[in-house]
Every structure is written in structure tokens, then in C-alpha cells.
């Protein structure tokens, strides 16, 4: 998956969570300590915004980032782990 697509998905999720919590861009930006314009870039999924800003926005919304494997390991692969 391209980096741009990932940042767009995260940005869209941040926007949706902000709206569900009834926060304006200004309110969330103030909580994070950034400008409203920077938050707009985050919500648009700009790949020029550092990942730390995405993390700060998610943290301010009470969310964590979790990395989940796309596929589960095979039994053969698990067998190697437990030898």
C-alpha cells in the first residue's frame, strides 16, 4: 500500500473521529498545539506532514495506532518460531 494512501486513510479517520466528538478543527488543533491549517493537511492525508503530527492528533482523540499483520502466519512458519 502506498504511503499516500495510508496517510489519506488515517487523515480521513481523524476527521471522522473529530466530527463524531463534536470538535471543530480549531478546537482539535489547539489541543494538539498546531494550526488549523496543519490539521486540515492532516485530515486531507498530506504525505508532507510528519507522522508525529498524525500521532498527536490520534492521541488527542484518545486513540492508539495498532499495526496488524495483513495475513496470519502458516503452521510451518509458527513451527519454526517454537523450535
Gaussian input, Z-matrix of N, CA and C with variables (Angstrom, degrees):
# hf/3-21g

backbone

0 1
 N
 C     1     B1
 C     2     B2     1     A1
 N     3     B3     2     A2     1     D1
 C     4     B4     3     A3     2     D2
 C     5     B5     4     A4     3     D3
 N     6     B6     5     A5     4     D4
 C     7     B7     6     A6     5     D5
 C     8     B8     7     A7     6     D6
 N     9     B9     8     A8     7     D7
 C    10    B10     9     A9     8     D8
 C    11    B11    10    A10     9     D9
 N    12    B12    11    A11    10    D10
 C    13    B13    12    A12    11    D11
 C    14    B14    13    A13    12    D12
 N    15    B15    14    A14    13    D13
 C    16    B16    15    A15    14    D14
 C    17    B17    16    A16    15    D15
 N    18    B18    17    A17    16    D16
 C    19    B19    18    A18    17    D17
 C    20    B20    19    A19    18    D18
 N    21    B21    20    A20    19    D19
 C    22    B22    21    A21    20    D20
 C    23    B23    22    A22    21    D21
 N    24    B24    23    A23    22    D22
 C    25    B25    24    A24    23    D23
 C    26    B26    25    A25    24    D24
 N    27    B27    26    A26    25    D25
 C    28    B28    27    A27    26    D26
 C    29    B29    28    A28    27    D27
 N    30    B30    29    A29    28    D28
 C    31    B31    30    A30    29    D29
 C    32    B32    31    A31    30    D30
 N    33    B33    32    A32    31    D31
 C    34    B34    33    A33    32    D32
 C    35    B35    34    A34    33    D33
 N    36    B36    35    A35    34    D34
 C    37    B37    36    A36    35    D35
 C    38    B38    37    A37    36    D36
 N    39    B39    38    A38    37    D37
 C    40    B40    39    A39    38    D38
 C    41    B41    40    A40    39    D39
 N    42    B42    41    A41    40    D40
 C    43    B43    42    A42    41    D41
 C    44    B44    43    A43    42    D42
 N    45    B45    44    A44    43    D43
 C    46    B46    45    A45    44    D44
 C    47    B47    46    A46    45    D45
 N    48    B48    47    A47    46    D46
 C    49    B49    48    A48    47    D47
 C    50    B50    49    A49    48    D48
 N    51    B51    50    A50    49    D49
 C    52    B52    51    A51    50    D50
 C    53    B53    52    A52    51    D51
 N    54    B54    53    A53    52    D52
 C    55    B55    54    A54    53    D53
 C    56    B56    55    A55    54    D54
 N    57    B57    56    A56    55    D55
 C    58    B58    57    A57    56    D56
 C    59    B59    58    A58    57    D57
 N    60    B60    59    A59    58    D58
 C    61    B61    60    A60    59    D59
 C    62    B62    61    A61    60    D60
 N    63    B63    62    A62    61    D61
 C    64    B64    63    A63    62    D62
 C    65    B65    64    A64    63    D63
 N    66    B66    65    A65    64    D64
 C    67    B67    66    A66    65    D65
 C    68    B68    67    A67    66    D66
 N    69    B69    68    A68    67    D67
 C    70    B70    69    A69    68    D68
 C    71    B71    70    A70    69    D69
 N    72    B72    71    A71    70    D70
 C    73    B73    72    A72    71    D71
 C    74    B74    73    A73    72    D72
 N    75    B75    74    A74    73    D73
 C    76    B76    75    A75    74    D74
 C    77    B77    76    A76    75    D75
 N    78    B78    77    A77    76    D76
 C    79    B79    78    A78    77    D77
 C    80    B80    79    A79    78    D78
 N    81    B81    80    A80    79    D79
 C    82    B82    81    A81    80    D80
 C    83    B83    82    A82    81    D81
 N    84    B84    83    A83    82    D82
 C    85    B85    84    A84    83    D83
 C    86    B86    85    A85    84    D84
 N    87    B87    86    A86    85    D85
 C    88    B88    87    A87    86    D86
 C    89    B89    88    A88    87    D87
 N    90    B90    89    A89    88    D88
 C    91    B91    90    A90    89    D89
 C    92    B92    91    A91    90    D90
 N    93    B93    92    A92    91    D91
 C    94    B94    93    A93    92    D92
 C    95    B95    94    A94    93    D93
 N    96    B96    95    A95    94    D94
 C    97    B97    96    A96    95    D95
 C    98    B98    97    A97    96    D96
 N    99    B99    98    A98    97    D97
 C   100   B100    99    A99    98    D98
 C   101   B101   100   A100    99    D99
 N   102   B102   101   A101   100   D100
 C   103   B103   102   A102   101   D101
 C   104   B104   103   A103   102   D102
 N   105   B105   104   A104   103   D103
 C   106   B106   105   A105   104   D104
 C   107   B107   106   A106   105   D105
 N   108   B108   107   A107   106   D106
 C   109   B109   108   A108   107   D107
 C   110   B110   109   A109   108   D108
 N   111   B111   110   A110   109   D109
 C   112   B112   111   A111   110   D110
 C   113   B113   112   A112   111   D111
 N   114   B114   113   A113   112   D112
 C   115   B115   114   A114   113   D113
 C   116   B116   115   A115   114   D114
 N   117   B117   116   A116   115   D115
 C   118   B118   117   A117   116   D116
 C   119   B119   118   A118   117   D117
 N   120   B120   119   A119   118   D118
 C   121   B121   120   A120   119   D119
 C   122   B122   121   A121   120   D120
 N   123   B123   122   A122   121   D121
 C   124   B124   123   A123   122   D122
 C   125   B125   124   A124   123   D123
 N   126   B126   125   A125   124   D124
 C   127   B127   126   A126   125   D125
 C   128   B128   127   A127   126   D126
 N   129   B129   128   A128   127   D127
 C   130   B130   129   A129   128   D128
 C   131   B131   130   A130   129   D129
 N   132   B132   131   A131   130   D130
 C   133   B133   132   A132   131   D131
 C   134   B134   133   A133   132   D132
 N   135   B135   134   A134   133   D133
 C   136   B136   135   A135   134   D134
 C   137   B137   136   A136   135   D135
 N   138   B138   137   A137   136   D136
 C   139   B139   138   A138   137   D137
 C   140   B140   139   A139   138   D138
 N   141   B141   140   A140   139   D139
 C   142   B142   141   A141   140   D140
 C   143   B143   142   A142   141   D141
 N   144   B144   143   A143   142   D142
 C   145   B145   144   A144   143   D143
 C   146   B146   145   A145   144   D144
 N   147   B147   146   A146   145   D145
 C   148   B148   147   A147   146   D146
 C   149   B149   148   A148   147   D147
 N   150   B150   149   A149   148   D148
 C   151   B151   150   A150   149   D149
 C   152   B152   151   A151   150   D150
 N   153   B153   152   A152   151   D151
 C   154   B154   153   A153   152   D152
 C   155   B155   154   A154   153   D153
 N   156   B156   155   A155   154   D154
 C   157   B157   156   A156   155   D155
 C   158   B158   157   A157   156   D156
 N   159   B159   158   A158   157   D157
 C   160   B160   159   A159   158   D158
 C   161   B161   160   A160   159   D159
 N   162   B162   161   A161   160   D160
 C   163   B163   162   A162   161   D161
 C   164   B164   163   A163   162   D162
 N   165   B165   164   A164   163   D163
 C   166   B166   165   A165   164   D164
 C   167   B167   166   A166   165   D165
 N   168   B168   167   A167   166   D166
 C   169   B169   168   A168   167   D167
 C   170   B170   169   A169   168   D168
 N   171   B171   170   A170   169   D169
 C   172   B172   171   A171   170   D170
 C   173   B173   172   A172   171   D171
 N   174   B174   173   A173   172   D172
 C   175   B175   174   A174   173   D173
 C   176   B176   175   A175   174   D174
 N   177   B177   176   A176   175   D175
 C   178   B178   177   A177   176   D176
 C   179   B179   178   A178   177   D177
 N   180   B180   179   A179   178   D178
 C   181   B181   180   A180   179   D179
 C   182   B182   181   A181   180   D180
 N   183   B183   182   A182   181   D181
 C   184   B184   183   A183   182   D182
 C   185   B185   184   A184   183   D183
 N   186   B186   185   A185   184   D184
 C   187   B187   186   A186   185   D185
 C   188   B188   187   A187   186   D186
 N   189   B189   188   A188   187   D187
 C   190   B190   189   A189   188   D188
 C   191   B191   190   A190   189   D189
 N   192   B192   191   A191   190   D190
 C   193   B193   192   A192   191   D191
 C   194   B194   193   A193   192   D192
 N   195   B195   194   A194   193   D193
 C   196   B196   195   A195   194   D194
 C   197   B197   196   A196   195   D195
 N   198   B198   197   A197   196   D196
 C   199   B199   198   A198   197   D197
 C   200   B200   199   A199   198   D198
 N   201   B201   200   A200   199   D199
 C   202   B202   201   A201   200   D200
 C   203   B203   202   A202   201   D201
 N   204   B204   203   A203   202   D202
 C   205   B205   204   A204   203   D203
 C   206   B206   205   A205   204   D204
 N   207   B207   206   A206   205   D205
 C   208   B208   207   A207   206   D206
 C   209   B209   208   A208   207   D207
 N   210   B210   209   A209   208   D208
 C   211   B211   210   A210   209   D209
 C   212   B212   211   A211   210   D210
 N   213   B213   212   A212   211   D211
 C   214   B214   213   A213   212   D212
 C   215   B215   214   A214   213   D213
 N   216   B216   215   A215   214   D214
 C   217   B217   216   A216   215   D215
 C   218   B218   217   A217   216   D216
 N   219   B219   218   A218   217   D217
 C   220   B220   219   A219   218   D218
 C   221   B221   220   A220   219   D219
 N   222   B222   221   A221   220   D220
 C   223   B223   222   A222   221   D221
 C   224   B224   223   A223   222   D222
 N   225   B225   224   A224   223   D223
 C   226   B226   225   A225   224   D224
 C   227   B227   226   A226   225   D225
 N   228   B228   227   A227   226   D226
 C   229   B229   228   A228   227   D227
 C   230   B230   229   A229   228   D228
 N   231   B231   230   A230   229   D229
 C   232   B232   231   A231   230   D230
 C   233   B233   232   A232   231   D231
 N   234   B234   233   A233   232   D232
 C   235   B235   234   A234   233   D233
 C   236   B236   235   A235   234   D234
 N   237   B237   236   A236   235   D235
 C   238   B238   237   A237   236   D236
 C   239   B239   238   A238   237   D237
 N   240   B240   239   A239   238   D238
 C   241   B241   240   A240   239   D239
 C   242   B242   241   A241   240   D240
 N   243   B243   242   A242   241   D241
 C   244   B244   243   A243   242   D242
 C   245   B245   244   A244   243   D243
 N   246   B246   245   A245   244   D244
 C   247   B247   246   A246   245   D245
 C   248   B248   247   A247   246   D246

   B1=1.4553
   B2=1.5245
   B3=1.2844
   B4=1.4600
   B5=1.5255
   B6=1.3311
   B7=1.4634
   B8=1.5237
   B9=1.3187
   B10=1.4721
   B11=1.5187
   B12=1.3175
   B13=1.4612
   B14=1.5220
   B15=1.3127
   B16=1.4695
   B17=1.5270
   B18=1.3322
   B19=1.4744
   B20=1.5289
   B21=1.3287
   B22=1.4621
   B23=1.5245
   B24=1.3253
   B25=1.4736
   B26=1.5220
   B27=1.3218
   B28=1.4651
   B29=1.5279
   B30=1.3241
   B31=1.4593
   B32=1.5159
   B33=1.3345
   B34=1.4652
   B35=1.5355
   B36=1.3291
   B37=1.4680
   B38=1.5191
   B39=1.3217
   B40=1.4657
   B41=1.5214
   B42=1.3199
   B43=1.4686
   B44=1.5325
   B45=1.3205
   B46=1.4612
   B47=1.5281
   B48=1.3267
   B49=1.4696
   B50=1.5203
   B51=1.3325
   B52=1.4655
   B53=1.5207
   B54=1.3199
   B55=1.4677
   B56=1.5255
   B57=1.3408
   B58=1.4773
   B59=1.5191
   B60=1.3274
   B61=1.4598
   B62=1.5317
   B63=1.3232
   B64=1.4630
   B65=1.5188
   B66=1.3287
   B67=1.4657
   B68=1.5232
   B69=1.3161
   B70=1.4542
   B71=1.5341
   B72=1.3156
   B73=1.4601
   B74=1.5275
   B75=1.3042
   B76=1.4632
   B77=1.5280
   B78=1.3290
   B79=1.4674
   B80=1.5224
   B81=1.3332
   B82=1.4566
   B83=1.5207
   B84=1.3121
   B85=1.4675
   B86=1.5234
   B87=1.3232
   B88=1.4695
   B89=1.5208
   B90=1.3255
   B91=1.4705
   B92=1.5287
   B93=1.3262
   B94=1.4705
   B95=1.5224
   B96=1.3349
   B97=1.4621
   B98=1.5217
   B99=1.3422
   B100=1.4735
   B101=1.5222
   B102=1.3180
   B103=1.4637
   B104=1.5279
   B105=1.3111
   B106=1.4650
   B107=1.5217
   B108=1.3177
   B109=1.4671
   B110=1.5284
   B111=1.3334
   B112=1.4664
   B113=1.5252
   B114=1.3401
   B115=1.4626
   B116=1.5234
   B117=1.3187
   B118=1.4670
   B119=1.5238
   B120=1.3302
   B121=1.4753
   B122=1.5279
   B123=1.3247
   B124=1.4628
   B125=1.5229
   B126=1.3249
   B127=1.4600
   B128=1.5293
   B129=1.3157
   B130=1.4685
   B131=1.5250
   B132=1.3335
   B133=1.4515
   B134=1.5121
   B135=1.3093
   B136=1.4605
   B137=1.5284
   B138=1.3290
   B139=1.4707
   B140=1.5293
   B141=1.3319
   B142=1.4668
   B143=1.5293
   B144=1.3269
   B145=1.4643
   B146=1.5222
   B147=1.3266
   B148=1.4635
   B149=1.5269
   B150=1.3246
   B151=1.4575
   B152=1.5217
   B153=1.3245
   B154=1.4685
   B155=1.5317
   B156=1.3330
   B157=1.4660
   B158=1.5270
   B159=1.3352
   B160=1.4665
   B161=1.5269
   B162=1.3089
   B163=1.4639
   B164=1.5233
   B165=1.3115
   B166=1.4639
   B167=1.5177
   B168=1.3387
   B169=1.4671
   B170=1.5228
   B171=1.3263
   B172=1.4561
   B173=1.5243
   B174=1.3060
   B175=1.4603
   B176=1.5312
   B177=1.3220
   B178=1.4643
   B179=1.5262
   B180=1.3390
   B181=1.4655
   B182=1.5352
   B183=1.3353
   B184=1.4569
   B185=1.5147
   B186=1.3232
   B187=1.4636
   B188=1.5211
   B189=1.3052
   B190=1.4487
   B191=1.5148
   B192=1.3095
   B193=1.4517
   B194=1.5170
   B195=1.3155
   B196=1.4559
   B197=1.5184
   B198=1.3157
   B199=1.4551
   B200=1.5204
   B201=1.3223
   B202=1.4563
   B203=1.5184
   B204=1.3199
   B205=1.4616
   B206=1.5245
   B207=1.3152
   B208=1.4570
   B209=1.5253
   B210=1.3298
   B211=1.4601
   B212=1.5257
   B213=1.3069
   B214=1.4527
   B215=1.5247
   B216=1.3403
   B217=1.4558
   B218=1.5275
   B219=1.3151
   B220=1.4622
   B221=1.5178
   B222=1.3202
   B223=1.4644
   B224=1.5209
   B225=1.3192
   B226=1.4670
   B227=1.5258
   B228=1.3310
   B229=1.4575
   B230=1.5273
   B231=1.3080
   B232=1.4693
   B233=1.5311
   B234=1.3036
   B235=1.4616
   B236=1.5230
   B237=1.3461
   B238=1.4508
   B239=1.5368
   B240=1.2972
   B241=1.4651
   B242=1.5286
   B243=1.3273
   B244=1.4546
   B245=1.5333
   B246=1.3048
   B247=1.4847
   B248=1.4843
   A1=108.17
   A2=116.18
   A3=120.67
   A4=111.20
   A5=114.51
   A6=120.92
   A7=110.94
   A8=116.91
   A9=120.95
   A10=110.92
   A11=116.70
   A12=120.21
   A13=110.85
   A14=117.33
   A15=121.17
   A16=110.18
   A17=117.08
   A18=119.39
   A19=110.90
   A20=117.95
   A21=120.11
   A22=111.16
   A23=116.30
   A24=119.67
   A25=111.35
   A26=116.54
   A27=120.04
   A28=109.70
   A29=116.87
   A30=120.91
   A31=112.21
   A32=116.15
   A33=120.47
   A34=110.33
   A35=116.17
   A36=119.96
   A37=111.09
   A38=116.61
   A39=120.87
   A40=110.00
   A41=116.40
   A42=120.40
   A43=110.85
   A44=117.40
   A45=121.27
   A46=111.39
   A47=117.20
   A48=120.11
   A49=111.11
   A50=116.61
   A51=120.49
   A52=110.11
   A53=116.07
   A54=120.70
   A55=111.40
   A56=117.05
   A57=120.34
   A58=111.39
   A59=117.15
   A60=121.15
   A61=111.69
   A62=116.38
   A63=120.67
   A64=113.85
   A65=117.06
   A66=121.39
   A67=110.75
   A68=116.04
   A69=120.41
   A70=108.35
   A71=115.64
   A72=119.28
   A73=110.41
   A74=116.36
   A75=120.90
   A76=110.13
   A77=117.22
   A78=120.74
   A79=111.75
   A80=116.98
   A81=119.48
   A82=110.74
   A83=116.81
   A84=120.26
   A85=110.86
   A86=117.22
   A87=120.64
   A88=111.56
   A89=117.06
   A90=120.63
   A91=111.25
   A92=115.42
   A93=120.57
   A94=111.26
   A95=115.83
   A96=120.14
   A97=112.65
   A98=114.91
   A99=120.70
   A100=108.80
   A101=116.07
   A102=120.02
   A103=110.53
   A104=114.75
   A105=120.01
   A106=110.17
   A107=116.84
   A108=121.02
   A109=111.32
   A110=116.88
   A111=120.43
   A112=109.67
   A113=117.50
   A114=120.27
   A115=110.30
   A116=117.61
   A117=120.50
   A118=110.51
   A119=116.27
   A120=120.35
   A121=110.59
   A122=116.46
   A123=120.96
   A124=109.89
   A125=116.57
   A126=120.47
   A127=112.05
   A128=117.26
   A129=120.54
   A130=111.45
   A131=116.24
   A132=120.15
   A133=113.89
   A134=116.39
   A135=120.53
   A136=110.74
   A137=115.63
   A138=119.62
   A139=111.39
   A140=117.47
   A141=120.55
   A142=112.21
   A143=116.78
   A144=121.69
   A145=108.05
   A146=116.59
   A147=121.44
   A148=110.67
   A149=115.90
   A150=121.53
   A151=111.78
   A152=117.51
   A153=119.91
   A154=111.10
   A155=117.66
   A156=119.75
   A157=110.91
   A158=117.05
   A159=120.14
   A160=109.03
   A161=115.97
   A162=121.77
   A163=110.96
   A164=117.67
   A165=121.20
   A166=111.17
   A167=116.91
   A168=120.94
   A169=110.17
   A170=116.90
   A171=120.29
   A172=111.11
   A173=116.24
   A174=120.87
   A175=110.79
   A176=117.11
   A177=121.40
   A178=111.71
   A179=116.13
   A180=121.09
   A181=111.64
   A182=115.68
   A183=119.82
   A184=114.16
   A185=117.15
   A186=121.64
   A187=111.32
   A188=115.20
   A189=122.83
   A190=108.88
   A191=116.01
   A192=121.09
   A193=107.35
   A194=115.50
   A195=120.61
   A196=107.95
   A197=115.70
   A198=120.90
   A199=107.99
   A200=115.24
   A201=121.43
   A202=107.98
   A203=115.72
   A204=120.35
   A205=110.36
   A206=115.34
   A207=121.18
   A208=111.23
   A209=116.04
   A210=120.10
   A211=109.22
   A212=115.51
   A213=120.85
   A214=109.98
   A215=117.62
   A216=119.42
   A217=110.64
   A218=115.67
   A219=120.69
   A220=109.45
   A221=116.58
   A222=120.48
   A223=110.68
   A224=117.26
   A225=120.77
   A226=111.12
   A227=116.54
   A228=120.56
   A229=110.88
   A230=117.11
   A231=120.85
   A232=111.12
   A233=116.07
   A234=120.46
   A235=110.29
   A236=116.75
   A237=121.71
   A238=112.31
   A239=116.76
   A240=121.74
   A241=110.71
   A242=116.76
   A243=120.46
   A244=113.78
   A245=118.54
   A246=121.52
   A247=110.36
   D1=135.87
   D2=-178.72
   D3=-70.39
   D4=149.22
   D5=179.23
   D6=-58.20
   D7=-40.09
   D8=-179.33
   D9=-61.42
   D10=-42.55
   D11=-179.88
   D12=-65.31
   D13=-39.38
   D14=178.44
   D15=-63.35
   D16=-47.78
   D17=-179.45
   D18=-65.17
   D19=-33.49
   D20=177.44
   D21=-66.71
   D22=-41.00
   D23=178.67
   D24=-65.60
   D25=-43.61
   D26=178.72
   D27=-64.67
   D28=-44.83
   D29=179.45
   D30=-59.27
   D31=-43.20
   D32=178.86
   D33=-63.79
   D34=-40.30
   D35=178.38
   D36=-63.79
   D37=-41.37
   D38=178.07
   D39=-60.85
   D40=-45.13
   D41=179.33
   D42=-60.29
   D43=-46.14
   D44=-178.88
   D45=-63.81
   D46=-42.42
   D47=178.77
   D48=-65.35
   D49=-40.17
   D50=178.65
   D51=-60.28
   D52=-46.12
   D53=-178.80
   D54=-65.69
   D55=-41.10
   D56=179.04
   D57=-62.55
   D58=-30.08
   D59=179.70
   D60=-87.04
   D61=0.16
   D62=177.04
   D63=72.72
   D64=26.08
   D65=-179.62
   D66=-97.37
   D67=141.89
   D68=171.65
   D69=-83.31
   D70=167.02
   D71=176.21
   D72=-61.35
   D73=-38.65
   D74=-179.58
   D75=-63.08
   D76=-45.12
   D77=-178.88
   D78=-62.39
   D79=-46.15
   D80=-179.85
   D81=-67.98
   D82=-40.92
   D83=178.77
   D84=-59.34
   D85=-40.97
   D86=178.24
   D87=-64.21
   D88=-39.26
   D89=178.13
   D90=-62.67
   D91=-35.64
   D92=-177.62
   D93=-83.87
   D94=-26.28
   D95=-177.09
   D96=87.01
   D97=34.82
   D98=177.79
   D99=-129.71
   D100=174.15
   D101=177.72
   D102=-82.00
   D103=160.06
   D104=175.24
   D105=-60.49
   D106=-37.02
   D107=179.69
   D108=-62.82
   D109=-40.51
   D110=178.61
   D111=-65.67
   D112=-40.15
   D113=177.26
   D114=-63.16
   D115=-37.85
   D116=176.62
   D117=-60.09
   D118=-41.96
   D119=177.71
   D120=-62.09
   D121=-41.12
   D122=178.64
   D123=-61.92
   D124=-49.03
   D125=-177.75
   D126=-66.21
   D127=-25.03
   D128=176.42
   D129=-82.17
   D130=-9.37
   D131=178.17
   D132=79.50
   D133=32.25
   D134=-179.20
   D135=-61.88
   D136=128.40
   D137=179.27
   D138=-79.62
   D139=-4.37
   D140=177.88
   D141=-88.10
   D142=-7.06
   D143=179.14
   D144=-88.64
   D145=132.03
   D146=179.91
   D147=-61.49
   D148=144.01
   D149=-179.51
   D150=-59.41
   D151=-25.17
   D152=179.35
   D153=-63.51
   D154=-30.79
   D155=177.59
   D156=-70.43
   D157=-38.13
   D158=175.65
   D159=-62.33
   D160=-42.79
   D161=179.98
   D162=-62.44
   D163=-43.38
   D164=179.51
   D165=-63.28
   D166=-39.87
   D167=178.88
   D168=-65.10
   D169=-45.05
   D170=179.05
   D171=-63.18
   D172=-41.62
   D173=179.00
   D174=-62.07
   D175=-42.99
   D176=179.49
   D177=-63.95
   D178=-24.84
   D179=178.46
   D180=-92.31
   D181=4.23
   D182=178.12
   D183=77.18
   D184=29.72
   D185=-177.72
   D186=-116.59
   D187=155.08
   D188=173.28
   D189=-115.74
   D190=156.71
   D191=174.14
   D192=-99.57
   D193=130.54
   D194=-179.96
   D195=-126.66
   D196=132.71
   D197=178.08
   D198=-97.54
   D199=124.72
   D200=-178.06
   D201=-121.11
   D202=132.74
   D203=178.93
   D204=-62.22
   D205=141.82
   D206=179.93
   D207=-68.32
   D208=-33.73
   D209=178.29
   D210=-137.06
   D211=154.18
   D212=179.77
   D213=-82.41
   D214=151.49
   D215=178.48
   D216=-68.22
   D217=153.68
   D218=176.51
   D219=-78.30
   D220=165.94
   D221=177.72
   D222=-61.93
   D223=-36.78
   D224=177.79
   D225=-62.30
   D226=-41.82
   D227=179.39
   D228=-66.72
   D229=-38.44
   D230=177.98
   D231=-68.16
   D232=-35.87
   D233=179.33
   D234=-58.98
   D235=-40.78
   D236=179.25
   D237=-63.32
   D238=-32.40
   D239=-178.84
   D240=-68.08
   D241=-36.42
   D242=-173.21
   D243=-97.09
   D244=15.83
   D245=177.04
   D246=-86.90

